[in-house]
Amino acid sequence: MTPEFEKMLQWGGSPTAQCGCGRIHYVASGDNMEPCELERMERLWAAHPDCYIPNADSDSIGITEYNGITAVWNCPCGWLERSEKFLWTNRAAIIEYYKARTARELAEASANAAALDGVSNTTGPVGEASPETTG
């Protein structure tokens, strides 16, 4: 994952986290977990090494939500890396999408502004009293 993509994401941390791929990551050192919880995670990791991922390099598991999915930093699934690759590979089409969508939104906003020209919240069309302000 590039620094530019990483900077775009909002990151948090937790002693344990489940990635969108289903893997459970946990802090394998430090005092952020109760000893019994750490022992339980170690047993699960021993039984299911592809499903439980220890991290001894940090006191927190880096997590972010991207496209509605919780993703864990450096998970073997590589979901964030694949997401970035998709965005970068399709950047020309994505830029065209932004241009077209922005033009359409601007046209709609301009039409709405023209339709509301001369309308006030209190008087309706300029010079006419609205029913709410007449007794």
N, CA, C and O atoms as a MOPAC input file, in Angstrom:
PM7 MOZYME 1SCF
protein

 N      0.85800 1    -1.17100 1     0.00000 1
 C      0.00000 1     0.00000 1     0.00000 1
 C      0.90300 1     1.23400 1     0.00000 1
 O      1.86900 1     1.31600 1     0.75900 1
 N      0.57100 1     2.17800 1    -0.85700 1
 C      1.39700 1     3.37800 1    -0.94700 1
 C      1.07700 1     4.33900 1     0.19600 1
 O     -0.00700 1     4.27700 1     0.77500 1
 N      2.01100 1     5.22000 1     0.51700 1
 C      1.74100 1     6.22500 1     1.55900 1
 C      0.54700 1     7.11300 1     1.21400 1
 O     -0.18300 1     7.54300 1     2.10700 1
 N      0.34500 1     7.39000 1    -0.07500 1
 C     -0.78000 1     8.24300 1    -0.48300 1
 C     -2.12500 1     7.57500 1    -0.17200 1
 O     -3.05200 1     8.22700 1     0.30800 1
 N     -2.22000 1     6.27800 1    -0.45000 1
 C     -3.46000 1     5.55000 1    -0.17100 1
 C     -3.66700 1     5.42500 1     1.33700 1
 O     -4.77600 1     5.61200 1     1.83800 1
 N     -2.60500 1     5.11200 1     2.04100 1
 C     -2.67400 1     4.99300 1     3.50100 1
 C     -3.15900 1     6.29700 1     4.13600 1
 O     -3.97100 1     6.27600 1     5.06000 1
 N     -2.66400 1     7.42000 1     3.64200 1
 C     -3.03900 1     8.72600 1     4.19200 1
 C     -4.51500 1     9.03500 1     3.95800 1
 O     -5.13000 1     9.74900 1     4.75000 1
 N     -5.08500 1     8.50900 1     2.88600 1
 C     -6.48000 1     8.75500 1     2.55900 1
 C     -7.42500 1     8.07800 1     3.55600 1
 O     -8.55500 1     8.52900 1     3.74000 1
 N     -6.97600 1     7.01100 1     4.19200 1
 C     -7.82600 1     6.22000 1     5.07200 1
 C     -7.79500 1     6.73900 1     6.50500 1
 O     -6.80000 1     7.31500 1     6.94400 1
 N     -8.88500 1     6.53100 1     7.22400 1
 C     -8.96500 1     6.86900 1     8.64800 1
 C     -8.61000 1     5.61000 1     9.44000 1
 O     -9.28400 1     4.58500 1     9.33500 1
 N     -7.54900 1     5.70600 1    10.22700 1
 C     -7.06300 1     4.52700 1    10.93500 1
 C     -7.41600 1     4.57400 1    12.40900 1
 O     -7.50100 1     5.64300 1    13.01300 1
 N     -7.61900 1     3.39500 1    12.97500 1
 C     -7.81500 1     3.22500 1    14.40700 1
 C     -7.01300 1     2.01600 1    14.84200 1
 O     -6.27900 1     1.42800 1    14.04800 1
 N     -7.15200 1     1.65000 1    16.09400 1
 C     -6.41000 1     0.50900 1    16.58600 1
 C     -7.17200 1    -0.23200 1    17.66200 1
 O     -8.06500 1     0.31700 1    18.30700 1
 N     -6.80500 1    -1.49000 1    17.84400 1
 C     -7.46600 1    -2.33700 1    18.82300 1
 C     -6.52500 1    -3.48700 1    19.18100 1
 O     -5.68500 1    -3.86400 1    18.36500 1
 N     -6.65000 1    -4.05300 1    20.38400 1
 C     -5.82100 1    -5.21800 1    20.71900 1
 C     -6.17200 1    -6.45000 1    19.87600 1
 O     -5.31800 1    -7.29700 1    19.61700 1
 N     -7.43000 1    -6.53600 1    19.45500 1
 C     -7.85900 1    -7.60500 1    18.55400 1
 C     -8.75400 1    -6.98600 1    17.48500 1
 O     -9.45000 1    -6.00100 1    17.73100 1
 N     -8.72300 1    -7.57400 1    16.31000 1
 C     -9.57400 1    -7.06900 1    15.22900 1
 C     -9.80600 1    -8.17800 1    14.21900 1
 O     -8.91900 1    -8.98500 1    13.94200 1
 N    -11.01100 1    -8.20200 1    13.67500 1
 C    -11.33300 1    -9.15500 1    12.62500 1
 C    -11.36800 1    -8.42300 1    11.29400 1
 O    -12.11100 1    -7.45800 1    11.11500 1
 N    -10.55900 1    -8.89500 1    10.37500 1
 C    -10.52600 1    -8.33000 1     9.03000 1
 C    -11.76700 1    -8.79000 1     8.27100 1
 O    -12.39200 1    -9.78500 1     8.63800 1
 N    -12.11400 1    -8.07600 1     7.23400 1
 C    -13.24200 1    -8.45300 1     6.39600 1
 C    -13.09200 1    -9.83400 1     5.78000 1
 O    -14.08700 1   -10.44900 1     5.39600 1
 N    -11.87600 1   -10.32800 1     5.68100 1
 C    -11.64300 1   -11.66500 1     5.13100 1
 C    -11.95000 1   -12.75900 1     6.14400 1
 O    -12.00600 1   -13.93700 1     5.79000 1
 N    -12.15100 1   -12.37100 1     7.41100 1
 C    -12.46900 1   -13.34200 1     8.45500 1
 C    -11.32600 1   -13.63000 1     9.41700 1
 O    -11.55500 1   -14.18800 1    10.49000 1
 N    -10.10800 1   -13.26500 1     9.05900 1
 C     -8.98500 1   -13.52300 1     9.95800 1
 C     -9.07000 1   -12.63900 1    11.20100 1
 O     -9.47200 1   -11.47800 1    11.13000 1
 N     -8.68300 1   -13.21400 1    12.33700 1
 C     -8.62500 1   -12.49200 1    13.60400 1
 C     -7.16600 1   -12.15200 1    13.87800 1
 O     -6.31400 1   -13.03900 1    13.93400 1
 N     -6.88600 1   -10.87700 1    14.04800 1
 C     -5.53800 1   -10.40700 1    14.37300 1
 C     -5.52500 1   -10.01800 1    15.84300 1
 O     -6.51200 1    -9.50200 1    16.36900 1
 N     -4.39800 1   -10.27000 1    16.50300 1
 C     -4.30800 1    -9.90700 1    17.92000 1
 C     -2.88900 1    -9.49500 1    18.28300 1
 O     -1.91400 1    -9.91800 1    17.66300 1
 N     -2.80900 1    -8.65500 1    19.30600 1
 C     -1.52100 1    -8.20300 1    19.81900 1
 C     -0.93700 1    -9.33100 1    20.66300 1
 O     -1.56200 1    -9.77900 1    21.62500 1
 N      0.25000 1    -9.78600 1    20.30600 1
 C      0.85100 1   -10.93100 1    20.98400 1
 C      1.86500 1   -10.53500 1    22.04000 1
 O      2.54500 1   -11.39600 1    22.59900 1
 N      1.97700 1    -9.25200 1    22.31900 1
 C      2.91500 1    -8.80400 1    23.34800 1
 C      2.34300 1    -7.57400 1    24.03100 1
 O      1.34300 1    -7.01100 1    23.58700 1
 N      2.97700 1    -7.17100 1    25.10000 1
 C      2.52000 1    -5.98000 1    25.80800 1
 C      1.42200 1    -6.30400 1    26.79800 1
 O      1.11500 1    -7.46800 1    27.05800 1
 N      0.83600 1    -5.25200 1    27.34600 1
 C     -0.16100 1    -5.45300 1    28.39300 1
 C     -1.54900 1    -4.96800 1    27.97600 1
 O     -2.35500 1    -4.59200 1    28.82700 1
 N     -1.82800 1    -4.97500 1    26.68300 1
 C     -3.13200 1    -4.51600 1    26.21000 1
 C     -4.21500 1    -5.58200 1    26.27100 1
 O     -5.39000 1    -5.29200 1    26.04400 1
 N     -3.82500 1    -6.81100 1    26.57800 1
 C     -4.80600 1    -7.89300 1    26.68400 1
 C     -4.65300 1    -8.58100 1    28.02900 1
 O     -3.55400 1    -8.67400 1    28.57700 1
 N     -5.76100 1    -9.05500 1    28.54500 1
 C     -5.71700 1    -9.85100 1    29.77100 1
 C     -4.94900 1   -11.14000 1    29.47900 1
 O     -5.07100 1   -11.69400 1    28.38700 1
 N     -4.15800 1   -11.62300 1    30.44300 1
 C     -3.38000 1   -12.84900 1    30.20200 1
 C     -4.23700 1   -14.02500 1    29.73300 1
 O     -3.82900 1   -14.77400 1    28.84400 1
 N     -5.41800 1   -14.19000 1    30.32500 1
 C     -6.27100 1   -15.32000 1    29.91400 1
 C     -6.74000 1   -15.15700 1    28.46400 1
 O     -6.85800 1   -16.14800 1    27.74300 1
 N     -7.00700 1   -13.92400 1    28.02900 1
 C     -7.42800 1   -13.68300 1    26.65000 1
 C     -6.27300 1   -13.93800 1    25.68600 1
 O     -6.47100 1   -14.50900 1    24.61300 1
 N     -5.07400 1   -13.51800 1    26.06500 1
 C     -3.90200 1   -13.77200 1    25.23400 1
 C     -3.65300 1   -15.27600 1    25.11700 1
 O     -3.35500 1   -15.77600 1    24.03200 1
 N     -3.77400 1   -15.99500 1    26.23300 1
 C     -3.59600 1   -17.45600 1    26.19800 1
 C     -4.62900 1   -18.11000 1    25.28200 1
 O     -4.30300 1   -19.03200 1    24.53400 1
 N     -5.86400 1   -17.63500 1    25.34000 1
 C     -6.91600 1   -18.17800 1    24.48100 1
 C     -6.57600 1   -17.93800 1    23.00600 1
 O     -6.72400 1   -18.83300 1    22.17500 1
 N     -6.12100 1   -16.72700 1    22.69400 1
 C     -5.74900 1   -16.41200 1    21.31100 1
 C     -4.58500 1   -17.28400 1    20.84600 1
 O     -4.56600 1   -17.74100 1    19.70300 1
 N     -3.62400 1   -17.51000 1    21.72300 1
 C     -2.46900 1   -18.34700 1    21.36500 1
 C     -2.92400 1   -19.78400 1    21.06900 1
 O     -2.41900 1   -20.41300 1    20.13800 1
 N     -3.87100 1   -20.30200 1    21.85500 1
 C     -4.39800 1   -21.65200 1    21.60200 1
 C     -5.12900 1   -21.69000 1    20.25000 1
 O     -4.96400 1   -22.63100 1    19.47300 1
 N     -5.92400 1   -20.67200 1    19.98500 1
 C     -6.64500 1   -20.61800 1    18.71100 1
 C     -5.67800 1   -20.51300 1    17.53300 1
 O     -5.87900 1   -21.14400 1    16.49500 1
 N     -4.63600 1   -19.71900 1    17.70300 1
 C     -3.63000 1   -19.58000 1    16.65000 1
 C     -2.93800 1   -20.92200 1    16.38300 1
 O     -2.71100 1   -21.29000 1    15.23100 1
 N     -2.60300 1   -21.65400 1    17.46500 1
 C     -1.95100 1   -22.95800 1    17.30900 1
 C     -2.85600 1   -23.93300 1    16.55300 1
 O     -2.38100 1   -24.73400 1    15.74800 1
 N     -4.15200 1   -23.85900 1    16.81700 1
 C     -5.09700 1   -24.76900 1    16.16900 1
 C     -5.47100 1   -24.31500 1    14.75700 1
 O     -5.75300 1   -25.14700 1    13.89400 1
 N     -5.47300 1   -23.00700 1    14.51800 1
 C     -5.91700 1   -22.45000 1    13.23000 1
 C     -4.97600 1   -21.32200 1    12.78800 1
 O     -5.36800 1   -20.15500 1    12.79600 1
 N     -3.74500 1   -21.65800 1    12.40400 1
 C     -2.76300 1   -20.60700 1    12.08900 1
 C     -3.12800 1   -19.72100 1    10.90100 1
 O     -2.60300 1   -18.61400 1    10.78500 1
 N     -4.00300 1   -20.17300 1    10.02700 1
 C     -4.41500 1   -19.32700 1     8.90400 1
 C     -5.54100 1   -18.37200 1     9.27900 1
 O     -5.82400 1   -17.42400 1     8.54600 1
 N     -6.18300 1   -18.61800 1    10.41900 1
 C     -7.33300 1   -17.80200 1    10.82700 1
 C     -6.99800 1   -16.79900 1    11.92700 1
 O     -7.68800 1   -15.79100 1    12.07600 1
 N     -5.96000 1   -17.06000 1    12.68700 1
 C     -5.56100 1   -16.18300 1    13.79700 1
 C     -4.14300 1   -15.70800 1    13.53400 1
 O     -3.23900 1   -16.51100 1    13.30500 1
 N     -3.95900 1   -14.40300 1    13.57000 1
 C     -2.68100 1   -13.80300 1    13.19700 1
 C     -2.12800 1   -13.01400 1    14.38000 1
 O     -2.68900 1   -11.97900 1    14.73900 1
 N     -1.02800 1   -13.48600 1    15.00100 1
 C     -0.42900 1   -12.71100 1    16.09300 1
 C      0.41100 1   -11.56100 1    15.54700 1
 O      0.99200 1   -11.66200 1    14.46600 1
 N      0.46700 1   -10.48400 1    16.29500 1
 C      1.30200 1    -9.34000 1    15.94100 1
 C      2.11400 1    -8.96400 1    17.17000 1
 O      1.57900 1    -8.42700 1    18.14000 1
 N      3.40000 1    -9.24800 1    17.12100 1
 C      4.27900 1    -8.93900 1    18.24500 1
 C      5.01800 1    -7.62400 1    18.04200 1
 O      5.76700 1    -7.19500 1    18.91900 1
 N      4.81600 1    -6.97800 1    16.89500 1
 C      5.56100 1    -5.76500 1    16.56300 1
 C      4.88600 1    -4.48400 1    17.01000 1
 O      5.46100 1    -3.40500 1    16.86400 1
 N      3.68400 1    -4.57500 1    17.54900 1
 C      2.94000 1    -3.37100 1    17.88800 1
 C      2.04700 1    -3.64200 1    19.08900 1
 O      1.75400 1    -4.79300 1    19.41300 1
 N      1.61900 1    -2.57200 1    19.74200 1
 C      0.69100 1    -2.73300 1    20.86300 1
 C     -0.75000 1    -2.52200 1    20.41800 1
 O     -1.65200 1    -2.41200 1    21.24900 1
 N     -0.96800 1    -2.46500 1    19.09200 1
 C     -2.30600 1    -2.24000 1    18.56700 1
 C     -2.39300 1    -2.79500 1    17.14900 1
 O     -1.42400 1    -2.75900 1    16.39100 1
 N     -3.56200 1    -3.30300 1    16.81000 1
 C     -3.82100 1    -3.78100 1    15.45500 1
 C     -4.43900 1    -2.62700 1    14.67300 1
 O     -5.48200 1    -2.10000 1    15.06000 1
 N     -3.80500 1    -2.23800 1    13.58200 1
 C     -4.30900 1    -1.13300 1    12.76500 1
 C     -5.52700 1    -1.55500 1    11.96300 1
 O     -5.49300 1    -2.54400 1    11.23200 1
 N     -6.61500 1    -0.78600 1    12.11000 1
 C     -7.84800 1    -1.09600 1    11.38900 1
 C     -8.39600 1     0.15700 1    10.71700 1
 O     -8.17500 1     1.27800 1    11.17600 1
 N     -9.10300 1    -0.05600 1     9.63800 1
 C     -9.82400 1     1.01100 1     8.96300 1
 C    -11.07700 1     0.41500 1     8.35300 1
 O    -11.14900 1    -0.79100 1     8.11600 1
 N    -12.05400 1     1.25400 1     8.10100 1
 C    -13.22900 1     0.79500 1     7.35900 1
 C    -13.12900 1     1.38500 1     5.96500 1
 O    -12.98200 1     2.59500 1     5.79200 1
 N    -13.21000 1     0.51700 1     4.98600 1
 C    -13.10500 1     0.94700 1     3.59600 1
 C    -14.19700 1     0.24600 1     2.80600 1
 O    -14.27200 1    -0.98300 1     2.77700 1
 N    -15.03200 1     1.03700 1     2.17400 1
 C    -16.12600 1     0.50000 1     1.37200 1
 C    -17.02200 1    -0.41800 1     2.20100 1
 O    -17.51400 1    -1.43300 1     1.70800 1
 N    -17.22700 1    -0.04800 1     3.46600 1
 C    -18.11600 1    -0.79900 1     4.34000 1
 C    -17.52100 1    -2.05200 1     4.94400 1
 O    -18.22900 1    -2.81900 1     5.59700 1
 N    -16.24700 1    -2.27200 1     4.74100 1
 C    -15.58600 1    -3.47400 1     5.24700 1
 C    -14.45800 1    -3.06400 1     6.17900 1
 O    -13.68100 1    -2.16100 1     5.86800 1
 N    -14.37000 1    -3.73600 1     7.33100 1
 C    -13.24300 1    -3.49600 1     8.22700 1
 C    -12.02900 1    -4.20700 1     7.65000 1
 O    -12.06600 1    -5.40900 1     7.38300 1
 N    -10.97300 1    -3.46500 1     7.46500 1
 C     -9.73600 1    -4.02700 1     6.93100 1
 C     -8.64100 1    -3.85700 1     7.97200 1
 O     -8.56600 1    -2.83200 1     8.65000 1
 N     -7.79800 1    -4.86800 1     8.08800 1
 C     -6.68900 1    -4.84700 1     9.03700 1
 C     -5.39800 1    -4.59200 1     8.27100 1
 O     -5.12600 1    -5.20100 1     7.23600 1
 N     -4.61300 1    -3.66800 1     8.81800 1
 C     -3.32300 1    -3.31300 1     8.24500 1
 C     -2.45900 1    -4.56500 1     8.09000 1
 O     -2.33000 1    -5.35400 1     9.02600 1
 N     -1.88400 1    -4.73900 1     6.93700 1
 C     -0.96100 1    -5.82900 1     6.62200 1
 C     -1.56600 1    -7.22200 1     6.74600 1
 O     -0.83800 1    -8.18600 1     6.98100 1
 N     -2.86900 1    -7.34600 1     6.59600 1
 C     -3.48500 1    -8.67700 1     6.60600 1
 C     -3.00700 1    -9.43900 1     5.36800 1
 O     -2.85400 1    -8.84700 1     4.29900 1
 N     -2.77200 1   -10.74300 1     5.50200 1
 C     -2.34100 1   -11.52200 1     4.33600 1
 C     -3.33100 1   -11.49800 1     3.17300 1
 O     -2.95200 1   -11.78200 1     2.03600 1
 N     -4.59300 1   -11.16500 1     3.44200 1
 C     -5.57900 1   -11.13900 1     2.34800 1
 C     -5.26000 1   -10.04000 1     1.33800 1
 O     -5.62000 1   -10.15600 1     0.16600 1
 N     -4.58700 1    -8.97400 1     1.77800 1
 C     -4.18800 1    -7.90300 1     0.86300 1
 C     -5.34000 1    -7.10800 1     0.27800 1
 O     -5.21100 1    -6.54000 1    -0.80600 1
 N     -6.48600 1    -7.05900 1     0.99100 1
 C     -7.67300 1    -6.39900 1     0.44800 1
 C     -7.42700 1    -4.92000 1     0.16200 1
 O     -7.83800 1    -4.41300 1    -0.88100 1
 N     -6.76500 1    -4.23600 1     1.07500 1
 C     -6.50300 1    -2.81200 1     0.84700 1
 C     -5.56200 1    -2.60900 1    -0.33600 1
 O     -5.74700 1    -1.68800 1    -1.13100 1
 N     -4.56500 1    -3.46100 1    -0.44800 1
 C     -3.63400 1    -3.35200 1    -1.56400 1
 C     -4.35400 1    -3.59500 1    -2.89200 1
 O     -4.10500 1    -2.89400 1    -3.87300 1
 N     -5.24700 1    -4.59000 1    -2.92100 1
 C     -6.01200 1    -4.85000 1    -4.14600 1
 C     -6.95600 1    -3.69300 1    -4.45700 1
 O     -7.16000 1    -3.34600 1    -5.62000 1
 N     -7.52700 1    -3.10200 1    -3.41700 1
 C     -8.41600 1    -1.95400 1    -3.62100 1
 C     -7.64800 1    -0.79000 1    -4.23100 1
 O     -8.11600 1    -0.15100 1    -5.17300 1
 N     -6.46900 1    -0.52200 1    -3.68700 1
 C     -5.65700 1     0.56400 1    -4.23700 1
 C     -5.26600 1     0.26400 1    -5.68300 1
 O     -5.30900 1     1.14800 1    -6.53800 1
 N     -4.88600 1    -0.97700 1    -5.95200 1
 C     -4.49600 1    -1.34700 1    -7.31300 1
 C     -5.66600 1    -1.13700 1    -8.27400 1
 O     -5.47000 1    -0.64300 1    -9.38500 1
 N     -6.88600 1    -1.50700 1    -7.85700 1
 C     -8.06800 1    -1.30000 1    -8.69100 1
 C     -8.25700 1     0.18400 1    -8.99200 1
 O     -8.46800 1     0.56800 1   -10.14200 1
 N     -8.18100 1     1.01800 1    -7.94900 1
 C     -8.36900 1     2.46000 1    -8.14100 1
 C     -7.31600 1     3.03200 1    -9.08400 1
 O     -7.63400 1     3.81900 1    -9.97500 1
 N     -6.06800 1     2.63700 1    -8.88400 1
 C     -4.99300 1     3.18700 1    -9.70000 1
 C     -5.09000 1     2.68800 1   -11.14600 1
 O     -4.90300 1     3.46300 1   -12.08400 1
 N     -5.37900 1     1.40900 1   -11.32300 1
 C     -5.49900 1     0.84300 1   -12.66500 1
 C     -6.63600 1     1.49400 1   -13.44200 1
 O     -6.53700 1     1.68400 1   -14.65400 1
 N     -7.70400 1     1.83200 1   -12.75000 1
 C     -8.89200 1     2.40100 1   -13.38600 1
 C     -8.99400 1     3.91400 1   -13.21700 1
 O    -10.07700 1     4.48300 1   -13.35300 1
 N     -7.87400 1     4.56300 1   -12.92200 1
 C     -7.91100 1     5.99400 1   -12.61000 1
 C     -8.47400 1     6.84900 1   -13.74400 1
 O     -9.18100 1     7.82100 1   -13.47700 1
 N     -8.18200 1     6.51300 1   -14.99500 1
 C     -8.70400 1     7.32200 1   -16.11100 1
 C    -10.23100 1     7.25500 1   -16.14300 1
 O    -10.89200 1     8.28100 1   -16.30800 1
 N    -10.78800 1     6.07000 1   -15.98900 1
 C    -12.24800 1     5.92300 1   -15.97700 1
 C    -12.84800 1     6.59400 1   -14.74900 1
 O    -13.92500 1     7.18500 1   -14.82800 1
 N    -12.16600 1     6.50900 1   -13.62400 1
 C    -12.65700 1     7.13700 1   -12.39500 1
 C    -12.65300 1     8.65600 1   -12.53700 1
 O    -13.59000 1     9.32200 1   -12.09600 1
 N    -11.61400 1     9.20500 1   -13.14500 1
 C    -11.55700 1    10.65600 1   -13.37700 1
 C    -12.69100 1    11.08100 1   -14.30300 1
 O    -13.32900 1    12.10600 1   -14.06600 1
 N    -12.95000 1    10.30500 1   -15.35300 1
 C    -14.06300 1    10.62100 1   -16.25700 1
 C    -15.39600 1    10.54700 1   -15.51800 1
 O    -16.28800 1    11.36200 1   -15.75700 1
 N    -15.52900 1     9.57500 1   -14.62700 1
 C    -16.74000 1     9.47800 1   -13.80100 1
 C    -16.92000 1    10.74800 1   -12.97300 1
 O    -18.00900 1    11.32100 1   -12.94100 1
 N    -15.85800 1    11.18700 1   -12.30600 1
 C    -15.94600 1    12.40800 1   -11.49200 1
 C    -16.32300 1    13.62100 1   -12.34600 1
 O    -17.13700 1    14.44600 1   -11.93200 1
 N    -15.73500 1    13.72600 1   -13.52600 1
 C    -16.06300 1    14.85700 1   -14.40800 1
 C    -17.53600 1    14.82300 1   -14.80600 1
 O    -18.23100 1    15.83500 1   -14.71000 1
 N    -18.01300 1    13.66200 1   -15.25200 1
 C    -19.40600 1    13.54100 1   -15.69900 1
 C    -20.37300 1    13.74900 1   -14.53900 1
 O    -21.38300 1    14.43800 1   -14.68400 1
 N    -20.06800 1    13.16400 1   -13.40600 1
 C    -20.95700 1    13.29500 1   -12.24600 1
 C    -20.99400 1    14.73400 1   -11.75400 1
 O    -22.06000 1    15.24300 1   -11.40900 1
 N    -19.85000 1    15.38800 1   -11.71900 1
 C    -19.79000 1    16.77900 1   -11.28400 1
 C    -20.57400 1    17.67400 1   -12.24200 1
 O    -21.29900 1    18.56500 1   -11.79900 1
 N    -20.43800 1    17.44700 1   -13.54100 1
 C    -21.18100 1    18.24500 1   -14.52800 1
 C    -22.68600 1    18.05100 1   -14.34900 1
 O    -23.44600 1    19.01800 1   -14.40500 1
 N    -23.12000 1    16.80700 1   -14.13300 1
 C    -24.54300 1    16.54400 1   -13.93900 1
 C    -25.04800 1    17.19200 1   -12.66100 1
 O    -26.10800 1    17.81800 1   -12.66500 1
 N    -24.30600 1    17.05300 1   -11.56700 1
 C    -24.71400 1    17.65300 1   -10.29100 1
 C    -24.77400 1    19.17600 1   -10.40500 1
 O    -25.67600 1    19.80800 1    -9.85300 1
 N    -23.81000 1    19.76600 1   -11.12200 1
 C    -23.80100 1    21.21900 1   -11.31100 1
 C    -25.01000 1    21.66500 1   -12.13000 1
 O    -25.63500 1    22.67800 1   -11.81500 1
 N    -25.34100 1    20.91300 1   -13.18200 1
 C    -26.51100 1    21.25100 1   -14.00200 1
 C    -27.79100 1    21.17200 1   -13.17300 1
 O    -28.65600 1    22.04100 1   -13.28400 1
 N    -27.91400 1    20.13400 1   -12.34100 1
 C    -29.09800 1    20.00600 1   -11.48200 1
 C    -29.16700 1    21.14300 1   -10.46600 1
 O    -30.23600 1    21.70400 1   -10.22700 1
 N    -28.03500 1    21.47700 1    -9.87400 1
 C    -28.01200 1    22.57600 1    -8.89600 1
 C    -28.35500 1    23.90200 1    -9.56900 1
 O    -29.07400 1    24.71800 1    -8.99300 1
 N    -27.85100 1    24.12300 1   -10.77700 1
 C    -28.16400 1    25.36000 1   -11.50600 1
 C    -29.64400 1    25.43000 1   -11.84200 1
 O    -30.25000 1    26.49600 1   -11.73800 1
 N    -30.23700 1    24.30300 1   -12.24500 1
 C    -31.67200 1    24.27100 1   -12.54300 1
 C    -32.48500 1    24.55000 1   -11.28100 1
 O    -33.47100 1    25.28600 1   -11.32600 1
 N    -32.07800 1    23.97200 1   -10.17100 1
 C    -32.76900 1    24.23400 1    -8.89900 1
 C    -32.64800 1    25.70000 1    -8.50300 1
 O    -33.62000 1    26.30600 1    -8.05200 1
 N    -31.46600 1    26.27000 1    -8.67000 1
 C    -31.26200 1    27.67800 1    -8.32100 1
 C    -32.13300 1    28.57400 1    -9.19800 1
 O    -32.71400 1    29.54300 1    -8.71000 1
 N    -32.22700 1    28.25500 1   -10.49200 1
 C    -33.06100 1    29.05600 1   -11.39400 1
 C    -34.53400 1    28.94700 1   -11.00800 1
 O    -35.26900 1    29.93400 1   -11.05700 1
 N    -34.96200 1    27.74300 1   -10.62400 1
 C    -36.36100 1    27.55100 1   -10.23000 1
 C    -36.68800 1    28.31200 1    -8.95500 1
 O    -37.82900 1    28.72800 1    -8.75700 1
 N    -35.71100 1    28.49600 1    -8.10300 1
 C    -35.92200 1    29.19200 1    -6.83400 1
 C    -35.60900 1    30.68000 1    -6.91100 1
 O    -35.74500 1    31.39300 1    -5.91700 1
 N    -35.19600 1    31.15200 1    -8.07200 1
 C    -34.84200 1    32.56000 1    -8.21200 1
 C    -36.02600 1    33.43900 1    -7.81500 1
 O    -37.12800 1    33.29500 1    -8.34600 1
 N    -35.78900 1    34.32100 1    -6.90500 1
 C    -36.82200 1    35.24200 1    -6.46000 1
 C    -37.70300 1    34.70200 1    -5.35100 1
 O    -38.60400 1    35.40200 1    -4.89100 1
 N    -37.46700 1    33.47600 1    -4.90900 1
 C    -38.27500 1    32.90000 1    -3.82800 1
 C    -37.56600 1    33.13300 1    -2.50500 1
 O    -36.34900 1    32.97900 1    -2.40100 1
 N    -38.33200 1    33.50100 1    -1.50800 1
 C    -37.80800 1    33.72300 1    -0.16600 1
 C    -38.50900 1    32.76600 1     0.78700 1
 O    -39.61700 1    32.31400 1     0.50100 1
 N    -37.89300 1    32.45600 1     1.89200 1
 C    -38.52000 1    31.59100 1     2.89300 1
 C    -39.75100 1    32.23200 1     3.51400 1
 O    -40.62200 1    31.52200 1     4.01700 1
 N    -39.84100 1    33.54100 1     3.49300 1
 C    -40.94400 1    34.20700 1     4.19400 1
 C    -41.99000 1    34.80100 1     3.27700 1
 O    -43.12900 1    34.99500 1     3.70300 1
 N    -41.65100 1    35.09600 1     2.03700 1
 C    -42.62700 1    35.80500 1     1.20800 1
 C    -43.02900 1    35.08400 1    -0.05600 1
 O    -43.93600 1    35.55400 1    -0.74300 1
 N    -42.41300 1    33.97200 1    -0.40500 1
 C    -42.71900 1    33.35600 1    -1.69100 1
 C    -42.11600 1    34.20800 1    -2.78100 1
 O    -41.05900 1    34.80400 1    -2.57500 1
 N    -42.76000 1    34.28700 1    -3.95100 1
 C    -42.21700 1    35.12600 1    -5.01800 1
 C    -42.08700 1    36.56900 1    -4.54100 1
 O    -42.89100 1    37.04600 1    -3.74000 1
 N    -41.08600 1    37.24100 1    -5.03400 1
 C    -40.80000 1    38.61000 1    -4.61100 1
 C    -42.04800 1    39.46800 1    -4.74400 1
 O    -42.68600 1    39.50400 1    -5.79600 1
 N    -42.38000 1    40.15000 1    -3.67100 1
 C    -43.51300 1    41.06700 1    -3.67600 1
 C    -44.83000 1    40.43700 1    -3.27700 1
 O    -45.79900 1    41.15700 1    -3.03800 1
 N    -44.90200 1    39.10100 1    -3.19500 1
 C    -46.14600 1    38.45200 1    -2.78300 1
 C    -45.97600 1    37.89800 1    -1.37600 1
 O    -44.94200 1    37.31300 1    -1.05400 1
 N    -46.97600 1    38.08000 1    -0.55100 1
 C    -46.94100 1    37.50800 1     0.79200 1
 C    -47.34800 1    36.04600 1     0.70900 1
 O    -48.28000 1    35.69500 1    -0.01300 1
 N    -46.64700 1    35.19500 1     1.45100 1
 C    -47.01500 1    33.78400 1     1.47300 1
 C    -48.19600 1    33.57800 1     2.40700 1
 O    -48.43200 1    34.41200 1     3.28100 1
 N    -48.95100 1    32.48500 1     2.24800 1
 C    -50.10500 1    32.23100 1     3.11900 1
 C    -49.72400 1    32.18500 1     4.59200 1
 O    -50.52400 1    32.56200 1     5.44800 1
 N    -48.51100 1    31.72700 1     4.89800 1
 C    -48.08800 1    31.63200 1     6.29400 1
 C    -47.90400 1    33.00800 1     6.93700 1
 O    -48.03800 1    33.14000 1     8.15400 1
 N    -47.59800 1    34.03900 1     6.13100 1
 C    -47.32800 1    35.36200 1     6.71300 1
 C    -48.53800 1    36.27700 1     6.67000 1
 O    -48.51200 1    37.37400 1     7.22900 1
 N    -49.60100 1    35.83200 1     6.00800 1
 C    -50.82400 1    36.65300 1     6.01200 1
 C    -51.78800 1    36.05100 1     7.01500 1
 O    -51.89500 1    34.82900 1     7.12800 1
 N    -52.46800 1    36.88200 1     7.72100 1
 C    -53.24400 1    36.44500 1     8.84400 1
 C    -54.55600 1    35.92900 1     8.54100 1
 O    -55.28700 1    35.53200 1     9.44900 1

